Each structure stands twice: as C-alpha cells, then as structure tokens.
Amino acid sequence: MNIWQTTQDAVQLLFSGDMALWGIVGVSFSVSLLAITLVLVPALVIAFALAYGKFPGRWLILSLFNTCQSIPTVVIGLLLYMTLSRAGPLGDWQMLFTQKAMILGQMMVCFPILVSMMHAAFQNSDRRAWETALTLGASLPRALLSLMWECRFPLLAAVIAAFSRIITEVGCSMMVGGNILNSTRNIPTAIALESSKGAFAQGVALGMVLLILALGLNFLLSIARGKAHLRTN
Amino acid sequence: MSQITIQAEDISIRFKDRLLFHIPHLKFGPQEAIYLTGGNGVGKTTLLKILSGLQSPTTGTVNLQNQSWFARLFKSNGKNGVIYMHQTPYMFDGSVLDNVCYGLKFALKGRQEQRSEAITALRMVGLETLANEHISVLSGGERQRVAMARAWVLKPSVLLMDESSASMDKESIERQVVLAKDLLERGSTLVITSHQQNALTALCRRQWCISNSKLIERADLQLIKKDKDNYAFG
C-alpha cells in the first residue's frame, strides 16, 4: 500500500464528484445533525436544572449521566438492536436498519455527553449572571438565554465534543443501521467496509471530508461565539 | 413606575441547625430609605435577596413572591419592580451600553428609545464617553456606577443596594446619591447596606440592624453631620 498514491487517489475521488461518496457524506451529516439537534434543548434544560436546582437525588442523576458517557457505542447499538428487532418490544415500529434507528442511537450516544459537559459549564458559571438577569426583569427563558451566552464557550465545546463523538462512531450505526448503501451507510461505517475490502482510497477520502468539515464547523462556532474577554471578577 | 409596599411575615433562614435570622414582621413602603447594618455574616445580603425574590426563605412569605412559575416562564419579571444590586455587580459580556440597555429590552421600548435612556443614565454617572467600550476595561468603581445606571434607568419601585458604594470614590458616591435621590422623589424605596457611613447612607431615615439573629428597627433616625467627612446617627 502506497500512502502517497492512496492520498492522491482520495483527492481525485473527492473532486470527481463521485455520487456514492457524497451520498455517504450526506447520510452521515444529516443523521448526526438531526440527532444532536433533537437532544440539544432537553440536554440544556436538564444540565441547567442539575446545576442550579436543589432537589434530592441530583448527584445520583448526574453520576448516572457521567457513567453513561463511558458506555461503548456498540453496546448502545446492541441494546437498541434488541429493542427494535422484530422480537423486541419496539419491533412493530419497523425501525431497524433505517436512518431513524441511527438517529435514535446517536441521540442516546450524545445525550449523556451533552448533559454532563453542559452541567460542568453551568456549574462553573457565575450565579450572579442568573440573578442579575432575573432582577433586571428577564423571564426565566430569557434569563437562561443570557446565562447561556455568558457561558457559551464551554457550552459550544460540549456541542463540538458530542457532535465529534456521533459523527465518528461506528458501533451503533453499524448495528442498527446495517451499512446499507444510499440509505444507512455513513462515513465511519463506509471507511470500515472499504478498508476491509482493501479499497483505501475511498476511506482516506471520507476521512479527509470528516477533517475538513470538522475544521469548518469549528470556524463557524468560533464566529458564532464572538470575541473572548477574560473576566477579572 | 408603580409604588409598592413590601411586607414580609415570619421570614427565617436556617442552614441545617444554624438559624441565620428570624424576622416576625417587616414592612416598608414608597419613598422610604432604609439603612441596613450588621456585622459580617449576619445575613444582610440574604435578607435583601429574599426581599427581591431571588432567594426563598426557609419559613415565611414576602408579598411580592406571588408570581407563579407558569407566569415567570412567559412573562418578563419587570412588573415586580424590585431590583437587587450585588455587592460586586455582575456585568454581562458586551459593551457598557449593552449592560445599561439590558433591562430596557424587557420594557418593550424601541431600540432608539432604549439607547437614548441608557445614554442619559450613563451621563448621570459620568460614563457616557465609555458607552461603547467593552465592560472588561472598567474598574471596580466604574462597574458599580454602571450597575447603578442600569438599575436607575428601569425606575424600580424598590432598589436594594448591597454595599453598592464599597469600591467607590467620593465623586462616584455623590453621583450615586443624585440617582438615589431622584428615585426617592419618584416614589421608590431604597434599602442600603454599607459598613461605612457616607452621603448615600445619609439619605436614610430608618435604620435596621441585624444582630443575634434578630432584626432591630430604629425608626425615625436623623443622620447628622459630625464633621466634614463623617456622619453619625443622632
């Protein structure tokens, strides 16, 4: 295997407008973006409630979320497979080997990451920001928005970490998606398949797409969060 | 601006077995300026936060805490009209003007009107030239002045000032006094905590003191000037 030649082939493949390759990229991003969008608001609210709320069992819930982060994606995939398979409790939904199943799996993968990291962001935030917003007349959602803006750097870091985790995970997508071309084949499952066949060029090309899009995403988020000013008090 | 009377009944704060304070009855109304004193850790800040609705007491009620969670979800809190100023004010990430405009956004005013009111407020505290500067370049005293302008611009019914003159020089305190007097004339109520007596505390005609977990009220006190810089109760 010549690495240089493989890279050249990969670049050529990228710019040749190969529909199969860009179809895989499309599946990957539509599935992962939808998955993270669906869990973003519930994760924010739960993370905020865990940081600012006072109720019994708060630390137990937080510990459970922290533990869920370390469950391998393939195990989540296995649980979901058993649930969605014909003999499983949700077999009637006929969701196995569809993009919906992949979205569900990726939601389960990124939800604990988002809650845990967003909780850390809110926990380290300044309580005065919340109190100042309320005392100056903000409603609860507006005060939460102000607080989110104040800790947008760690919150966006949480979103980047969660998105990176689901866009690159193989286990769950492979188990519940089935790696079906033009339907459930995404970038990581395609790389795994092509590499096992010895077709490295497409794998490298897809890897490059992932890197470029990750870079683009980070640039976009950097613009969105604005300039950073270190607080002195 | 609506004038309101705050009434608290049987309020107490308890941390596990430690009773911070217990106040059977507390009432104050429009155009009153109250000087709240007490040593460190007696609960002055906690009392102000309870009165502003930012903190719930262990027992008792304050007549302002009647807005339901549902109402707070969808309505702005502005009608409450009680503003609590932190000992070290929190400034939102943005310009000085953004910070003064913050509360005005919820008063449903036009952008131009918000801006002109905020600039007027900044002129009153002598910071109009810094309106477009980022808040991070301001000193502690200047931030206190911005916090005062941010509160004044909303014309609150009750302004609870927690050590708000702590890091201010004489000129800044005098500017703060002008705004405080203006609010009093409009019918606001002020509650001021401070460890140092100054021109701001001199506005007060009532004094509360928290001591031994109790609030002692010394009514109808007149602040007399002892010498050029010092004031004393007489």
Contacts between the chains, C-beta under 8 A, distances in Angstrom:
chain1	res1	chain2	res2	distance
A	126	B	90	6.1
A	128	B	86	5.4
A	128	B	88	7.6
A	128	B	89	7.7
A	128	B	90	3.6
A	129	B	90	5.3
A	129	B	92	7.1
A	131	B	49	7.7
A	131	B	54	5.1
A	131	B	84	7.1
A	131	B	86	7.2
A	131	B	90	7.5
A	132	B	86	6.9
A	132	B	89	7.4
A	132	B	90	4.5
A	132	B	92	7.5
A	133	B	102	7.7
A	134	B	53	8.0
A	134	B	54	6.4
A	134	B	77	5.8
A	135	B	52	5.9
A	135	B	54	6.3
A	135	B	77	7.7
A	135	B	82	7.4
A	135	B	83	5.2
A	135	B	84	4.7
A	136	B	83	6.7
A	136	B	102	5.5
A	136	B	103	3.6
A	136	B	106	7.4
A	136	B	150	6.9
A	136	B	151	7.9
A	136	B	154	6.8
A	137	B	76	5.0
A	137	B	77	4.9
A	137	B	78	3.3
A	137	B	80	7.5
A	137	B	103	5.1
A	137	B	106	4.1
A	137	B	107	7.1
A	137	B	154	6.8
A	138	B	76	6.4
A	138	B	77	6.2
A	138	B	106	6.0
A	139	B	72	6.2
A	139	B	73	6.6
A	139	B	74	6.3
A	139	B	75	5.8
A	139	B	76	4.9
A	139	B	77	6.3
A	139	B	106	7.6
A	140	B	69	7.9
A	140	B	72	5.0
A	140	B	73	5.3
A	141	B	73	6.6
A	141	B	74	8.0
A	142	B	76	7.0
A	142	B	106	7.1
A	146	B	92	6.6
A	146	B	102	7.9
A	149	B	92	7.6
A	149	B	93	6.9
A	150	B	92	6.6
A	150	B	93	6.0
A	229	B	93	6.4
A	229	B	134	6.1
A	229	B	135	8.0
A	229	B	136	4.4
A	230	B	136	7.4
A	231	B	136	7.3
A	232	B	136	6.8
A	233	B	88	5.7
A	233	B	140	7.1
